[in-house]
Amino acid sequence: MRITAVVATMLDAYEPSSWTRLVGSDADRVLVSDGDREYVASIANPEREAASQAERVASAVLQPLLPESAPRIPYVVASRTVDGALVEREGTVTVMVSSPMPGLPLATSMFEERPRLVESLADAIAAVHSADPGPIADAGLVVEESAETRERLLADLDSAASTGRVPSPLLSRWETTLENVSAWRFLPVPIHGNVGPDALWVDEEAVVGMSDLARLRVGDPAADLAAVSAMLSPEDFERFFRTYRSRRGAEDPSLRRRVGFHSEITVLEWLLAAVAAQDDDAIEDAAQLLEALADVTDDADASHEGSPSALAAGDPEPAASEAEAPAAAAAPAATAGEAPVSPDGSPADEPSEDEAETPDKAETPDEAETPDEAQRPEGTDTFRPSARIEAGVDEDGIATERLDTSELHLRGIRGSDQPGTDHRDG
């Protein structure tokens, strides 16, 4: 194969003796070997050339910022722009040679089969988010401050509204959330920007590799966590979130609220991508998903009329007492992500049958649950046919609400989501 000849000219004392084609959605990838060393050689299509260069820069910048325990990221050994005729292509193309990724590509079913992968993934994401953002900014990669994130999302909302395909309840819901300025005050951190099964590599119960770094940037950590939530069950995401918070230890009281927002707004981003591509079928698909999402939120709000939404709430709520957390989980009439509210506006317990018979009984501090008990996952499904709104209380005692989009499917918008596409190496 001609690409092996090109690789031989790019590496010193390397003569490939065998090759195996690795099917990818946006580039030709070949595993080459000389019997002792293996590399992945990729030919970037013209449409992907900029992304390939961005990933090369991102990998070089991020590698020294991560601890030794972090997953391996692609290491680009050599890169060269060549005449496309050398590899049976038109024009000029970029050939990149990188070390192969360890382990196997992730399949979401592995989280159920190997439960410890959840904590390992939390460690991996926390390692990226804890890296120094300075070198990433100095390398010329995107840096988005918290105010800029909010302004961009508001602009996206306006653009989507102009299509006439977004239900008005969703526009109002998202606008209310974005108008809550305090929720959008966060410290930007390095984020992967494209977390998903194609970007993760596992060995047994550990995440050992992380690829697809072309969108590495400094921005809102909630964006990465929202992408993770789409891969995990609600219970697994609770474990992931607790582990992530314990690993980072950063103060961000509204993090969980923004995760819910980013999870929901993904469908709107699909609509905008479809409009930009002038793909009528994809536009219709996205519009149907938005209608389904509107039904989810309307049904959840209607079933708990009179209680505020955690997603659109204002300033972070005061921490619930340790004794109140299990009551919030057990009360089926509570709003998703909200503890019952007493007349004075503070969280209140729903009385049990015994408590109803003895109204003068007061709870003593000794009866409060332990901190470990307060961290137990909370939440119930409120709508199953299309998606779920999951409720809980994060480590700061803030009632939360999260959309599980794992059951929402979109055809023809993102090529990497198409069935039959093999995972990519390196």
C-alpha positions as CSV (number, residue, x, y, z in Angstrom):
1,M,0.0,0.0,0.0
2,R,1.3,3.4,-0.9
3,I,0.9,4.9,2.5
4,T,3.4,2.5,4.0
5,A,6.0,3.9,1.6
6,V,5.2,7.4,2.7
7,V,5.5,6.4,6.4
8,A,8.9,4.8,5.6
9,T,10.2,8.2,4.4
10,M,8.8,10.0,7.6
11,L,10.5,7.8,10.2
12,D,14.2,7.0,10.6
13,A,15.2,3.3,10.2
14,Y,11.6,2.2,9.8
15,E,10.5,-0.1,7.0
16,P,6.9,-1.3,7.4
17,S,6.5,-5.0,6.6
18,S,2.7,-5.3,7.2
19,W,-0.3,-3.1,7.4
20,T,-4.0,-3.3,8.4
21,R,-6.7,-0.9,7.4
22,L,-8.6,0.7,10.3
23,V,-11.9,2.0,9.0
24,G,-12.8,5.5,10.2
25,S,-15.6,7.9,9.5
26,D,-13.5,10.9,8.4
27,A,-10.0,9.7,7.6
28,D,-8.1,6.6,6.2
29,R,-6.2,5.0,9.0
30,V,-3.7,2.1,8.7
31,L,-1.9,0.2,11.4
32,V,1.6,-0.4,10.1
33,S,4.3,-2.6,11.6
34,D,7.9,-3.5,11.0
35,G,7.7,-6.5,13.3
36,D,8.9,-4.6,16.3
37,R,7.1,-1.3,16.3
38,E,3.6,-0.4,15.4
39,Y,2.2,3.0,14.4
40,V,-1.1,4.3,13.2
41,A,-0.8,6.2,9.9
42,S,-3.7,8.4,8.9
43,I,-4.6,10.3,5.8
44,A,-6.7,13.4,6.7
45,N,-9.4,14.3,4.2
46,P,-9.4,17.9,3.2
47,E,-12.4,18.5,5.4
48,R,-10.6,17.1,8.4
49,E,-7.2,18.5,7.9
50,A,-7.8,21.5,10.2
51,A,-9.1,19.1,12.9
52,S,-6.1,16.8,12.5
53,Q,-3.7,19.7,13.0
54,A,-5.7,20.9,16.0
55,E,-5.6,17.5,17.6
56,R,-1.8,17.3,17.0
57,V,-1.4,20.7,18.8
58,A,-3.8,19.7,21.6
59,S,-2.0,16.4,22.2
60,A,1.4,18.1,22.4
61,V,0.1,20.7,24.8
62,L,-2.0,18.5,27.1
63,Q,0.4,15.6,27.5
64,P,2.9,17.3,29.9
65,L,0.0,18.9,31.9
66,L,-1.5,15.5,33.0
67,P,-0.3,13.3,35.9
68,E,1.3,10.0,35.1
69,S,-1.8,8.2,36.3
70,A,-3.9,9.9,33.6
71,P,-5.1,8.0,30.5
72,R,-2.7,8.1,27.6
73,I,-3.5,10.6,24.9
74,P,-2.5,10.3,21.2
75,Y,1.2,11.0,20.6
76,V,1.9,12.2,17.1
77,V,5.3,10.9,16.0
78,A,5.4,12.7,12.6
79,S,3.2,14.7,10.3
80,R,3.8,15.7,6.7
81,T,1.7,17.4,4.0
82,V,2.3,15.5,0.7
83,D,1.0,15.4,-2.8
84,G,-2.3,13.4,-2.7
85,A,-1.2,11.4,-5.7
86,L,1.3,9.6,-3.5
87,V,-1.6,8.1,-1.6
88,E,-4.1,8.0,-4.4
89,R,-5.8,11.2,-3.4
90,E,-6.5,14.5,-5.1
91,G,-4.8,17.7,-4.2
92,T,-2.6,17.8,-1.1
93,V,-3.2,15.7,2.0
94,T,-1.7,15.4,5.5
95,V,-0.3,12.2,6.6
96,M,0.1,11.8,10.4
97,V,1.9,8.9,12.2
98,S,1.0,8.4,15.8
99,S,1.4,5.7,18.5
100,P,-1.5,3.3,18.7
101,M,-3.9,3.8,21.6
102,P,-3.8,1.2,24.4
103,G,-6.7,-1.1,25.3
104,L,-10.0,-1.4,23.4
105,P,-12.5,1.2,22.2
106,L,-15.2,1.9,24.8
107,A,-18.7,0.5,24.4
108,T,-21.3,2.0,26.7
109,S,-22.5,-1.5,27.7
110,M,-19.1,-1.9,29.5
111,F,-20.2,0.4,32.3
112,E,-22.8,-2.2,33.4
113,E,-20.4,-5.1,32.9
114,R,-17.4,-3.3,34.6
115,P,-18.8,-1.0,37.3
116,R,-15.4,0.4,38.3
117,L,-15.1,2.0,34.9
118,V,-17.4,4.8,36.2
119,E,-15.0,5.9,38.8
120,S,-12.1,5.5,36.4
121,L,-13.8,7.8,33.9
122,A,-14.4,10.3,36.7
123,D,-10.7,10.3,37.5
124,A,-9.8,10.8,33.8
125,I,-12.2,13.7,33.3
126,A,-11.1,15.3,36.6
127,A,-7.4,15.0,35.5
128,V,-8.1,17.0,32.3
129,H,-10.2,19.6,34.2
130,S,-7.5,20.0,36.8
131,A,-4.7,20.8,34.2
132,D,-3.2,24.2,34.0
133,P,-5.2,26.2,31.4
134,G,-2.3,28.6,30.8
135,P,-0.3,26.5,28.2
136,I,-3.5,25.7,26.4
137,A,-4.3,29.3,26.0
138,D,-0.8,30.1,25.0
139,A,-1.0,27.5,22.3
140,G,-3.7,29.5,20.6
141,L,-6.5,27.0,21.4
142,V,-10.0,28.4,22.2
143,V,-10.5,30.0,25.5
144,E,-14.1,30.9,26.5
145,E,-14.7,32.8,29.7
146,S,-17.8,32.2,31.7
147,A,-19.5,35.4,30.4
148,E,-18.6,34.4,26.8
149,T,-20.1,31.0,27.3
150,R,-23.4,32.5,28.4
151,E,-23.4,35.0,25.6
152,R,-22.7,32.3,23.0
153,L,-25.6,30.1,24.3
154,L,-27.9,33.1,24.2
155,A,-26.9,33.7,20.6
156,D,-27.5,30.1,19.8
157,L,-30.9,30.3,21.4
158,D,-31.8,33.4,19.3
159,S,-30.7,31.6,16.1
160,A,-32.7,28.5,16.9
161,A,-35.8,30.6,17.8
162,S,-35.6,32.3,14.3
163,T,-36.1,28.9,12.7
164,G,-39.6,28.6,14.2
165,R,-38.9,24.9,15.1
166,V,-38.3,25.3,18.8
167,P,-41.3,25.0,21.1
168,S,-42.0,28.2,23.0
169,P,-41.9,26.4,26.4
170,L,-38.3,25.3,25.8
171,L,-37.3,28.8,24.6
172,S,-38.7,30.3,27.8
173,R,-37.2,27.6,30.0
174,W,-33.7,28.0,28.5
175,E,-33.9,31.8,28.4
176,T,-34.8,31.8,32.1
177,T,-31.8,29.6,32.9
178,L,-29.4,31.8,31.0
179,E,-30.8,35.0,32.6
180,N,-29.7,33.6,35.9
181,V,-26.2,35.2,35.7
182,S,-25.0,33.7,39.0
183,A,-25.3,30.2,37.7
184,W,-22.9,31.1,34.9
185,R,-20.1,32.4,37.1
186,F,-17.5,29.6,37.0
187,L,-13.7,29.2,36.6
188,P,-13.0,28.0,33.0
189,V,-10.9,24.9,32.9
190,P,-9.3,22.7,30.2
191,I,-12.1,20.6,28.7
192,H,-12.0,17.7,26.2
193,G,-14.9,19.1,24.2
194,N,-15.8,15.8,22.5
195,V,-16.3,13.2,25.2
196,G,-17.9,10.0,23.9
197,P,-17.3,6.3,23.3
198,D,-15.1,7.0,20.2
199,A,-12.8,9.1,22.4
200,L,-12.3,6.6,25.2
201,W,-10.1,3.5,25.5
202,V,-10.4,0.9,28.2
203,D,-8.5,-2.0,29.7
204,E,-10.4,-4.2,32.1
205,E,-12.0,-1.7,34.5
206,A,-9.8,1.3,33.8
207,V,-10.0,4.1,31.2
208,V,-6.5,4.0,29.8
209,G,-6.7,6.2,26.7
210,M,-8.4,9.4,25.6
211,S,-8.4,10.6,22.0
212,D,-10.3,12.9,19.6
213,L,-8.8,16.0,21.2
214,A,-9.4,18.3,18.2
215,R,-11.9,20.4,20.3
216,L,-9.7,20.7,23.4
217,R,-10.2,24.2,24.8
218,V,-10.6,26.2,28.0
219,G,-14.3,26.5,28.9
220,D,-17.2,25.2,31.1
221,P,-16.5,21.9,32.7
222,A,-20.3,21.2,32.7
223,A,-20.1,20.6,29.0
224,D,-17.9,17.5,29.4
225,L,-20.0,16.2,32.3
226,A,-23.2,16.6,30.2
227,A,-21.6,14.4,27.5
228,V,-20.7,11.8,30.1
229,S,-24.3,11.8,31.4
230,A,-25.5,10.8,28.0
231,M,-23.4,7.6,28.3
232,L,-24.3,6.5,31.8
233,S,-27.4,5.4,33.6
234,P,-28.8,7.9,36.2
235,E,-27.4,5.8,39.0
236,D,-24.0,5.5,37.4
237,F,-23.9,9.2,36.7
238,E,-24.5,9.9,40.4
239,R,-21.5,7.8,41.3
240,F,-19.5,9.5,38.5
241,F,-20.4,12.9,39.8
242,R,-19.6,12.2,43.4
243,T,-16.2,10.8,42.4
244,Y,-15.5,13.7,40.1
245,R,-16.3,16.3,42.7
246,S,-14.1,14.5,45.3
247,R,-11.2,14.4,42.8
248,R,-11.3,18.0,41.8
249,G,-12.5,19.7,45.0
250,A,-13.1,22.9,43.1
251,E,-15.9,25.4,44.2
252,D,-18.6,25.5,41.6
253,P,-22.0,25.5,43.3
254,S,-24.0,25.7,40.0
255,L,-22.0,23.0,38.2
256,R,-24.8,20.4,38.4
257,R,-27.4,22.9,37.2
258,R,-25.3,23.8,34.2
259,V,-24.8,20.1,33.4
260,G,-28.6,19.7,33.1
261,F,-28.7,22.7,30.9
262,H,-26.0,21.5,28.6
263,S,-27.7,18.1,28.4
264,E,-30.9,19.7,27.2
265,I,-29.4,22.2,24.8
266,T,-27.6,19.5,22.9
267,V,-30.8,18.9,20.9
268,L,-30.9,22.6,20.0
269,E,-27.3,22.3,18.8
270,W,-28.3,19.4,16.5
271,L,-31.0,21.6,15.0
272,L,-28.6,24.4,14.3
273,A,-26.1,22.0,12.7
274,A,-28.9,20.6,10.5
275,V,-30.0,24.1,9.4
276,A,-26.4,25.0,8.6
277,A,-26.1,21.9,6.5
278,Q,-29.4,22.6,4.8
279,D,-30.4,19.0,5.6
280,D,-34.2,19.0,5.6
281,D,-34.5,15.5,6.9
282,A,-32.1,16.2,9.8
283,I,-34.0,19.4,10.6
284,E,-37.2,17.5,10.8
285,D,-35.6,14.9,13.1
286,A,-34.2,17.6,15.4
287,A,-37.6,19.4,15.5
288,Q,-39.3,16.2,16.5
289,L,-36.8,15.7,19.3
290,L,-37.4,19.2,20.5
291,E,-41.1,18.5,20.6
292,A,-40.4,15.4,22.6
293,L,-38.2,17.3,25.0
294,A,-40.9,19.9,25.4
295,D,-43.3,17.2,26.4
296,V,-40.9,15.8,28.9
297,T,-40.4,19.2,30.6
298,D,-44.1,20.1,30.4
299,D,-45.2,16.8,32.0
300,A,-42.6,17.2,34.8
301,D,-43.6,20.7,35.5
302,A,-47.3,20.0,35.4
303,S,-47.0,17.0,37.8
304,H,-45.3,19.3,40.3
305,E,-47.1,22.6,39.7
306,G,-46.2,25.3,42.1
307,S,-42.7,24.1,42.8
308,P,-39.7,25.9,41.1
309,S,-37.5,24.1,38.6
310,A,-34.0,23.3,39.7
311,L,-32.8,24.0,36.2
312,A,-34.2,27.4,36.1
313,A,-33.8,28.3,39.7
314,G,-32.0,31.4,40.8
315,D,-29.2,31.5,43.4
316,P,-28.1,28.2,44.8
317,E,-30.4,26.9,47.5
318,P,-29.2,26.7,51.1
319,A,-27.8,23.3,52.0
320,A,-30.5,20.9,53.1
321,S,-30.0,19.5,56.6
322,E,-28.6,16.0,56.7
323,A,-32.0,14.7,58.0
324,E,-33.8,16.2,55.1
325,A,-32.0,14.5,52.2
326,P,-33.7,11.1,52.5
327,A,-37.1,12.7,52.8
328,A,-36.5,14.6,49.5
329,A,-35.7,11.3,47.8
330,A,-38.6,9.4,49.2
331,A,-41.4,12.0,48.6
332,P,-43.0,11.1,45.2
333,A,-44.8,14.4,45.0
334,A,-41.7,16.5,45.2
335,T,-40.6,18.3,42.0
336,A,-37.8,16.7,40.1
337,G,-34.6,17.9,41.7
338,E,-36.4,19.7,44.5
339,A,-36.9,19.0,48.2
340,P,-40.4,19.8,49.7
341,V,-40.6,23.4,50.7
342,S,-42.1,24.7,53.9
343,P,-44.1,27.9,54.2
344,D,-41.0,29.9,55.2
345,G,-39.3,28.9,52.0
346,S,-36.8,26.4,53.6
347,P,-36.6,22.7,52.7
348,A,-39.0,20.6,54.8
349,D,-39.7,16.9,55.4
350,E,-42.8,15.1,54.4
351,P,-44.2,13.7,57.7
352,S,-44.4,10.0,58.1
353,E,-47.5,8.3,59.5
354,D,-45.9,8.2,63.0
355,E,-44.9,11.9,62.8
356,A,-48.5,12.8,61.8
357,E,-49.8,11.2,65.0
358,T,-47.2,13.1,67.1
359,P,-47.0,16.6,65.7
360,D,-45.2,18.0,68.7
361,K,-42.3,15.6,68.2
362,A,-39.1,17.5,67.3
363,E,-36.1,15.9,65.6
364,T,-32.9,16.0,67.6
365,P,-29.4,16.5,66.1
366,D,-28.6,12.9,67.1
367,E,-31.2,11.7,64.7
368,A,-29.6,13.3,61.7
369,E,-28.1,11.0,59.2
370,T,-24.4,10.7,58.6
371,P,-22.6,12.5,55.7
372,D,-22.1,9.2,53.9
373,E,-25.9,8.6,54.0
374,A,-26.5,12.1,52.7
375,Q,-24.5,11.3,49.6
376,R,-26.7,8.4,48.5
377,P,-28.1,8.8,45.0
378,E,-31.5,10.3,44.8
379,G,-34.1,10.7,42.1
380,T,-37.0,9.0,40.3
381,D,-38.0,8.8,36.7
382,T,-40.7,11.2,35.8
383,F,-41.1,10.4,32.1
384,R,-39.9,7.3,30.3
385,P,-41.1,7.1,26.7
386,S,-38.6,9.6,25.2
387,A,-36.3,10.7,28.0
388,R,-35.9,11.0,31.7
389,I,-35.5,13.9,34.1
390,E,-33.3,12.8,37.0
391,A,-33.3,14.5,40.4
392,G,-30.8,14.5,43.2
393,V,-28.8,16.6,45.6
394,D,-25.2,17.3,44.9
395,E,-22.4,17.6,47.4
396,D,-23.2,21.2,48.0
397,G,-26.7,20.2,49.1
398,I,-28.2,21.8,45.9
399,A,-31.3,20.1,44.5
400,T,-30.6,19.1,40.9
401,E,-32.3,18.2,37.7
402,R,-30.8,16.3,34.8
403,L,-32.1,15.3,31.4
404,D,-31.1,11.8,30.4
405,T,-30.9,11.9,26.6
406,S,-29.6,8.4,26.1
407,E,-33.0,7.4,24.6
408,L,-33.2,10.3,22.2
409,H,-31.8,9.4,18.7
410,L,-31.1,11.6,15.8
411,R,-30.4,10.5,12.2
412,G,-28.1,12.1,9.7
413,I,-26.7,15.0,11.7
414,R,-23.5,13.7,13.3
415,G,-21.6,11.2,11.2
416,S,-19.9,9.6,14.2
417,D,-23.3,8.5,15.6
418,Q,-24.2,6.5,12.5
419,P,-24.4,2.8,13.0
420,G,-21.7,0.6,11.5
421,T,-18.9,3.1,12.0
422,D,-15.9,1.5,13.5
423,H,-13.9,3.1,16.3
424,R,-10.8,5.0,15.4
425,D,-7.3,4.6,16.6
426,G,-4.7,7.1,17.5
